[in-house]
Amino acid sequence: MQVDACRVASQLQELIPGVRSFDYSESEGISLLDARGWKVLFGDSRDLRTKVAVLQAIEKRLADEGQQAMLIDVRYPNGAYYR
């Protein structure tokens, strides 16, 4: 799984410019902490472009509603959530 985590981090650097800090755990896979302090869970490399698109949609919704999030989980794009 560590090789996959390195691949995900590399792909995310391309898809989300400016992000350089990633974390990995067995239970959550790859995650990042963005500039706002929001933790974003990506899991593995499957459907990574879809996960980033879902993240961007959630970020837009939060911005439109003037809300903040502590955690955004896009590991399962059809069941993505935030809190």
FIBALUM-599776 format. One record per atom (N, C-alpha, C, CB): residue number from 1; residue in one letter; atom name; x, y, z. Coordinates in pm, whole numbers. Each point is the difference from the previous one (the first is absolute). Glycine has a CB too. Example, Ala and Ser with C-alpha at 12.3 -4.5 7.8 and 13.67 -1.06 7.14 Angstrom:
<nodes>
NODE | 1 | a | N | 1319 | -569 | 780
NODE | 1 | a | CA | -89 | 119 | 0
NODE | 1 | a | C | 90 | 120 | 0
NODE | 1 | a | CB | -189 | -117 | 125
NODE | 2 | s | N | 154 | 222 | -197
NODE | 2 | s | CA | 82 | 119 | 6
NODE | 2 | s | C | -77 | 109 | 73
NODE | 2 | s | CB | 118 | -63 | -215
</nodes>
This chain:
<nodes>
NODE | 1 | m | N | 81 | -120 | 0
NODE | 1 | m | CA | -81 | 120 | 0
NODE | 1 | m | C | 86 | 127 | 0
NODE | 1 | m | CB | -179 | -127 | 120
NODE | 2 | q | N | 302 | 119 | -69
NODE | 2 | q | CA | 86 | 118 | 3
NODE | 2 | q | C | 33 | 50 | -139
NODE | 2 | q | CB | 93 | -79 | 215
NODE | 3 | v | N | -73 | -13 | -309
NODE | 3 | v | CA | 27 | 41 | -138
NODE | 3 | v | C | -121 | 74 | -55
NODE | 3 | v | CB | 155 | -197 | -34
NODE | 4 | d | N | -274 | 145 | 62
NODE | 4 | d | CA | -122 | 67 | -45
NODE | 4 | d | C | -10 | 139 | 64
NODE | 4 | d | CB | -114 | -224 | -30
NODE | 5 | a | N | 149 | 237 | 156
NODE | 5 | a | CA | -6 | 129 | 69
NODE | 5 | a | C | 93 | 101 | -67
NODE | 5 | a | CB | -57 | -116 | 215
NODE | 6 | c | N | 174 | 74 | -253
NODE | 6 | c | CA | 94 | 89 | -69
NODE | 6 | c | C | -56 | 43 | -136
NODE | 6 | c | CB | 192 | -112 | 118
NODE | 7 | r | N | -254 | 18 | -188
NODE | 7 | r | CA | -60 | 31 | -129
NODE | 7 | r | C | -115 | 99 | 16
NODE | 7 | r | CB | 64 | -228 | -84
NODE | 8 | v | N | -149 | 208 | 186
NODE | 8 | v | CA | -112 | 91 | 26
NODE | 8 | v | C | 52 | 140 | 31
NODE | 8 | v | CB | -140 | -192 | 85
NODE | 9 | a | N | 240 | 201 | 1
NODE | 9 | a | CA | 56 | 131 | 36
NODE | 9 | a | C | 54 | 71 | -124
NODE | 9 | a | CB | 58 | -87 | 230
NODE | 10 | s | N | 12 | 14 | -315
NODE | 10 | s | CA | 54 | 58 | -123
NODE | 10 | s | C | -111 | 50 | -91
NODE | 10 | s | CB | 197 | -152 | 17
NODE | 11 | q | N | -302 | 72 | -34
NODE | 11 | q | CA | -113 | 39 | -86
NODE | 11 | q | C | -74 | 119 | 60
NODE | 11 | q | CB | -23 | -236 | -79
NODE | 12 | l | N | 7 | 238 | 211
NODE | 12 | l | CA | -71 | 111 | 64
NODE | 12 | l | C | 77 | 130 | -13
NODE | 12 | l | CB | -101 | -161 | 161
NODE | 13 | q | N | 233 | 155 | -160
NODE | 13 | q | CA | 81 | 120 | -20
NODE | 13 | q | C | -29 | 61 | -137
NODE | 13 | q | CB | 178 | -93 | 150
NODE | 14 | e | N | -205 | 10 | -248
NODE | 14 | e | CA | -33 | 48 | -134
NODE | 14 | e | C | -143 | 54 | -5
NODE | 14 | e | CB | 161 | -165 | -98
NODE | 15 | l | N | -254 | 95 | 164
NODE | 15 | l | CA | -142 | 35 | -8
NODE | 15 | l | C | -39 | 116 | 91
NODE | 15 | l | CB | -44 | -236 | -56
NODE | 16 | i | N | 118 | 253 | 166
NODE | 16 | i | CA | -30 | 107 | 96
NODE | 16 | i | C | 129 | 77 | 23
NODE | 16 | i | CB | -188 | -134 | 112
NODE | 17 | p | N | 217 | 231 | -198
NODE | 17 | p | CA | 126 | 75 | 12
NODE | 17 | p | C | 12 | 68 | 137
NODE | 17 | p | CB | -3 | 37 | -249
NODE | 18 | g | N | 125 | -35 | 299
NODE | 18 | g | CA | 27 | 68 | 126
NODE | 18 | g | C | -3 | -91 | 121
NODE | 18 | g | CB | -95 | 200 | -102
NODE | 19 | v | N | 37 | -317 | 91
NODE | 19 | v | CA | -4 | -93 | 113
NODE | 19 | v | C | 130 | -81 | 0
NODE | 19 | v | CB | -255 | -14 | -8
NODE | 20 | r | N | 322 | 14 | 121
NODE | 20 | r | CA | 126 | -72 | 9
NODE | 20 | r | C | 7 | -92 | 122
NODE | 20 | r | CB | 108 | 191 | -118
NODE | 21 | s | N | -205 | -182 | 206
NODE | 21 | s | CA | 3 | -78 | 124
NODE | 21 | s | C | -105 | -109 | -2
NODE | 21 | s | CB | 85 | 200 | 123
NODE | 22 | f | N | -39 | -323 | -116
NODE | 22 | f | CA | -89 | -115 | -2
NODE | 22 | f | C | 27 | -88 | 120
NODE | 22 | f | CB | -10 | 9 | -251
NODE | 23 | d | N | -88 | -92 | 286
NODE | 23 | d | CA | 14 | -94 | 108
NODE | 23 | d | C | -55 | -134 | -48
NODE | 23 | d | CB | -19 | 183 | 177
NODE | 24 | y | N | 63 | -290 | -112
NODE | 24 | y | CA | -48 | -132 | -34
NODE | 24 | y | C | -27 | -79 | 127
NODE | 24 | y | CB | 127 | 5 | -217
NODE | 25 | s | N | -240 | -75 | 220
NODE | 25 | s | CA | -27 | -95 | 108
NODE | 25 | s | C | -65 | -124 | -61
NODE | 25 | s | CB | -26 | 187 | 173
NODE | 26 | e | N | 42 | -299 | -107
NODE | 26 | e | CA | -61 | -125 | -48
NODE | 26 | e | C | -152 | 13 | -11
NODE | 26 | e | CB | 187 | -129 | 105
NODE | 27 | s | N | -250 | 195 | -9
NODE | 27 | s | CA | -146 | 6 | 3
NODE | 27 | s | C | -59 | 102 | -96
NODE | 27 | s | CB | 12 | -71 | 235
NODE | 28 | e | N | 59 | 181 | -262
NODE | 28 | e | CA | -56 | 107 | -83
NODE | 28 | e | C | 67 | 12 | -136
NODE | 28 | e | CB | -56 | 120 | 208
NODE | 29 | g | N | 170 | -179 | -225
NODE | 29 | g | CA | 74 | 16 | -125
NODE | 29 | g | C | 67 | 136 | -2
NODE | 29 | g | CB | -160 | -152 | -119
NODE | 30 | i | N | 166 | 212 | 1
NODE | 30 | i | CA | 67 | 130 | -16
NODE | 30 | i | C | -96 | 113 | 36
NODE | 30 | i | CB | 148 | -96 | -180
NODE | 31 | s | N | -95 | 196 | 246
NODE | 31 | s | CA | -80 | 118 | 34
NODE | 31 | s | C | 90 | 122 | -9
NODE | 31 | s | CB | -152 | -134 | 152
NODE | 32 | l | N | 89 | 251 | -148
NODE | 32 | l | CA | 76 | 124 | 1
NODE | 32 | l | C | -68 | 97 | 95
NODE | 32 | l | CB | 78 | -36 | -238
NODE | 33 | l | N | -2 | 135 | 281
NODE | 33 | l | CA | -52 | 109 | 81
NODE | 33 | l | C | 16 | 124 | -86
NODE | 33 | l | CB | 60 | -111 | 225
NODE | 34 | d | N | -173 | 175 | -260
NODE | 34 | d | CA | 10 | 114 | -91
NODE | 34 | d | C | 32 | 128 | 77
NODE | 34 | d | CB | -162 | -111 | -156
NODE | 35 | a | N | 176 | 220 | 84
NODE | 35 | a | CA | 40 | 128 | 59
NODE | 35 | a | C | -101 | 51 | 103
NODE | 35 | a | CB | 118 | 52 | -212
NODE | 36 | r | N | -243 | -97 | 204
NODE | 36 | r | CA | -103 | 42 | 97
NODE | 36 | r | C | 1 | -87 | 124
NODE | 36 | r | CB | -139 | 83 | -188
NODE | 37 | g | N | 220 | -188 | 185
NODE | 37 | g | CA | 3 | -93 | 113
NODE | 37 | g | C | -100 | -113 | -12
NODE | 37 | g | CB | 75 | 188 | 139
NODE | 38 | w | N | -134 | -204 | -257
NODE | 38 | w | CA | -97 | -106 | -24
NODE | 38 | w | C | 76 | -128 | -37
NODE | 38 | w | CB | -177 | 168 | -75
NODE | 39 | k | N | 142 | -277 | 140
NODE | 39 | k | CA | 59 | -129 | -35
NODE | 39 | k | C | -84 | -62 | -111
NODE | 39 | k | CB | 91 | -33 | 236
NODE | 40 | v | N | -26 | -12 | -341
NODE | 40 | v | CA | -69 | -60 | -114
NODE | 40 | v | C | 51 | -143 | -17
NODE | 40 | v | CB | -28 | 226 | -114
NODE | 41 | l | N | -63 | -322 | 120
NODE | 41 | l | CA | 33 | -142 | -15
NODE | 41 | l | C | -23 | -44 | -144
NODE | 41 | l | CB | -59 | -42 | 242
NODE | 42 | f | N | 161 | -16 | -303
NODE | 42 | f | CA | -10 | -51 | -137
NODE | 42 | f | C | 4 | -152 | -6
NODE | 42 | f | CB | 107 | 209 | -79
NODE | 43 | g | N | -50 | -273 | 179
NODE | 43 | g | CA | 10 | -146 | -2
NODE | 43 | g | C | 108 | -47 | -94
NODE | 43 | g | CB | -241 | -15 | 56
NODE | 44 | d | N | 201 | -49 | -165
NODE | 44 | d | CA | 95 | -55 | -96
NODE | 44 | d | C | -7 | 74 | -133
NODE | 44 | d | CB | -20 | -224 | 111
NODE | 45 | s | N | 85 | 167 | -212
NODE | 45 | s | CA | 10 | 68 | -130
NODE | 45 | s | C | -119 | -22 | -93
NODE | 45 | s | CB | 244 | -23 | 24
NODE | 46 | r | N | -338 | -61 | 15
NODE | 46 | r | CA | -115 | -25 | -87
NODE | 46 | r | C | -83 | 126 | -18
NODE | 46 | r | CB | -5 | -238 | 75
NODE | 47 | d | N | -35 | 266 | -198
NODE | 47 | d | CA | -89 | 112 | -35
NODE | 47 | d | C | 49 | 133 | 57
NODE | 47 | d | CB | -189 | -161 | -5
NODE | 48 | l | N | 318 | 185 | 1
NODE | 48 | l | CA | 56 | 119 | 63
NODE | 48 | l | C | -53 | 129 | -60
NODE | 48 | l | CB | 204 | -132 | 49
NODE | 49 | r | N | -217 | 137 | -181
NODE | 49 | r | CA | -53 | 122 | -63
NODE | 49 | r | C | -145 | 25 | 46
NODE | 49 | r | CB | 151 | -36 | -200
NODE | 50 | t | N | -228 | -69 | 213
NODE | 50 | t | CA | -138 | 14 | 49
NODE | 50 | t | C | 1 | 50 | 143
NODE | 50 | t | CB | -77 | -184 | -153
NODE | 51 | k | N | 165 | 130 | 236
NODE | 51 | k | CA | 9 | 43 | 140
NODE | 51 | k | C | 34 | 149 | 9
NODE | 51 | k | CB | 72 | -232 | 66
NODE | 52 | v | N | 21 | 278 | -149
NODE | 52 | v | CA | 37 | 142 | 0
NODE | 52 | v | C | -119 | 84 | -46
NODE | 52 | v | CB | 242 | -60 | -45
NODE | 53 | a | N | -316 | 16 | -56
NODE | 53 | a | CA | -117 | 74 | -47
NODE | 53 | a | C | -106 | 8 | 110
NODE | 53 | a | CB | 47 | -74 | -236
NODE | 54 | v | N | -68 | -36 | 309
NODE | 54 | v | CA | -95 | 0 | 111
NODE | 54 | v | C | 48 | 96 | 109
NODE | 54 | v | CB | -66 | -238 | -52
NODE | 55 | l | N | 195 | 236 | 82
NODE | 55 | l | CA | 57 | 93 | 97
NODE | 55 | l | C | -28 | 145 | -41
NODE | 55 | l | CB | 179 | -168 | 57
NODE | 56 | q | N | -155 | 199 | -183
NODE | 56 | q | CA | -21 | 136 | -48
NODE | 56 | q | C | -148 | 41 | 10
NODE | 56 | q | CB | 197 | -28 | -155
NODE | 57 | a | N | -287 | -66 | 128
NODE | 57 | a | CA | -143 | 29 | 12
NODE | 57 | a | C | -38 | 26 | 146
NODE | 57 | a | CB | -46 | -143 | -202
NODE | 58 | i | N | 102 | 64 | 292
NODE | 58 | i | CA | -28 | 21 | 143
NODE | 58 | i | C | 58 | 133 | 46
NODE | 58 | i | CB | 2 | -249 | 38
NODE | 59 | e | N | 119 | 281 | -81
NODE | 59 | e | CA | 60 | 128 | 36
NODE | 59 | e | C | -84 | 117 | -49
NODE | 59 | e | CB | 226 | -106 | -7
NODE | 60 | k | N | -278 | 96 | -115
NODE | 60 | k | CA | -86 | 106 | -54
NODE | 60 | k | C | -127 | 13 | 82
NODE | 60 | k | CB | 92 | -42 | -230
NODE | 61 | r | N | -154 | -70 | 263
NODE | 61 | r | CA | -123 | 3 | 81
NODE | 61 | r | C | 26 | 65 | 136
NODE | 61 | r | CB | -81 | -208 | -117
NODE | 62 | l | N | 190 | 170 | 181
NODE | 62 | l | CA | 33 | 59 | 129
NODE | 62 | l | C | 23 | 150 | -12
NODE | 62 | l | CB | 101 | -218 | 70
NODE | 63 | a | N | -30 | 260 | -174
NODE | 63 | a | CA | 26 | 142 | -23
NODE | 63 | a | C | -130 | 76 | -26
NODE | 63 | a | CB | 227 | -56 | -92
NODE | 64 | d | N | -314 | -2 | 8
NODE | 64 | d | CA | -128 | 64 | -32
NODE | 64 | d | C | -87 | 17 | 124
NODE | 64 | d | CB | 12 | -98 | -229
NODE | 65 | e | N | -2 | 3 | 321
NODE | 65 | e | CA | -81 | 3 | 122
NODE | 65 | e | C | 72 | 66 | 117
NODE | 65 | e | CB | -113 | -207 | -79
NODE | 66 | g | N | 237 | 250 | 56
NODE | 66 | g | CA | 77 | 64 | 105
NODE | 66 | g | C | 33 | -92 | 116
NODE | 66 | g | CB | -106 | 212 | -66
NODE | 67 | q | N | 124 | -339 | 36
NODE | 67 | q | CA | 27 | -99 | 104
NODE | 67 | q | C | 147 | -43 | -1
NODE | 67 | q | CB | -237 | -80 | -17
NODE | 68 | q | N | 278 | 21 | 127
NODE | 68 | q | CA | 134 | -57 | 14
NODE | 68 | q | C | -13 | -150 | 18
NODE | 68 | q | CB | 88 | 215 | 102
NODE | 69 | a | N | 20 | -285 | -121
NODE | 69 | a | CA | 2 | -145 | 21
NODE | 69 | a | C | 127 | -35 | 77
NODE | 69 | a | CB | -134 | -43 | -213
NODE | 70 | m | N | 125 | -61 | 292
NODE | 70 | m | CA | 120 | -52 | 66
NODE | 70 | m | C | 54 | -118 | -79
NODE | 70 | m | CB | -86 | 75 | 225
NODE | 71 | l | N | -6 | -147 | -291
NODE | 71 | l | CA | 37 | -122 | -71
NODE | 71 | l | C | -86 | -12 | -126
NODE | 71 | l | CB | 69 | -113 | 217
NODE | 72 | i | N | -4 | 79 | -327
NODE | 72 | i | CA | -71 | -33 | -124
NODE | 72 | i | C | 49 | -138 | -42
NODE | 72 | i | CB | -24 | 247 | -72
NODE | 73 | d | N | -69 | -338 | 56
NODE | 73 | d | CA | 35 | -139 | -34
NODE | 73 | d | C | -53 | -32 | -139
NODE | 73 | d | CB | -5 | -67 | 244
NODE | 74 | v | N | 98 | 51 | -339
NODE | 74 | v | CA | -37 | -32 | -138
NODE | 74 | v | C | 51 | -139 | -40
NODE | 74 | v | CB | 3 | 245 | -57
NODE | 75 | r | N | 29 | -329 | 158
NODE | 75 | r | CA | 50 | -135 | -31
NODE | 75 | r | C | -100 | -78 | -85
NODE | 75 | r | CB | 129 | 1 | 213
NODE | 76 | y | N | -256 | 22 | -191
NODE | 76 | y | CA | -108 | -65 | -76
NODE | 76 | y | C | -83 | 111 | -61
NODE | 76 | y | CB | -5 | -208 | 153
NODE | 77 | p | N | 37 | 251 | -277
NODE | 77 | p | CA | -61 | 119 | -59
NODE | 77 | p | C | -153 | 3 | 5
NODE | 77 | p | CB | 196 | 7 | -146
NODE | 78 | n | N | -261 | -121 | 131
NODE | 78 | n | CA | -147 | 0 | 5
NODE | 78 | n | C | -53 | 16 | 142
NODE | 78 | n | CB | -1 | -145 | -202
NODE | 79 | g | N | 87 | 128 | 299
NODE | 79 | g | CA | -40 | 16 | 140
NODE | 79 | g | C | 85 | 103 | 72
NODE | 79 | g | CB | -77 | -236 | 0
NODE | 80 | a | N | 131 | 332 | -74
NODE | 80 | a | CA | 86 | 102 | 60
NODE | 80 | a | C | -78 | 81 | 103
NODE | 80 | a | CB | 137 | 12 | -212
NODE | 81 | y | N | -65 | 33 | 313
NODE | 81 | y | CA | -65 | 83 | 102
NODE | 81 | y | C | 101 | 95 | 61
NODE | 81 | y | CB | -166 | -183 | 49
NODE | 82 | y | N | 113 | 277 | 26
NODE | 82 | y | CA | 85 | 94 | 75
NODE | 82 | y | C | -66 | 25 | 134
NODE | 82 | y | CB | 88 | 110 | -213
NODE | 83 | r | N | -4 | -64 | 305
NODE | 83 | r | CA | -54 | 42 | 131
NODE | 83 | r | C | 85 | 113 | 54
NODE | 83 | r | CB | -89 | -231 | 47
</nodes>
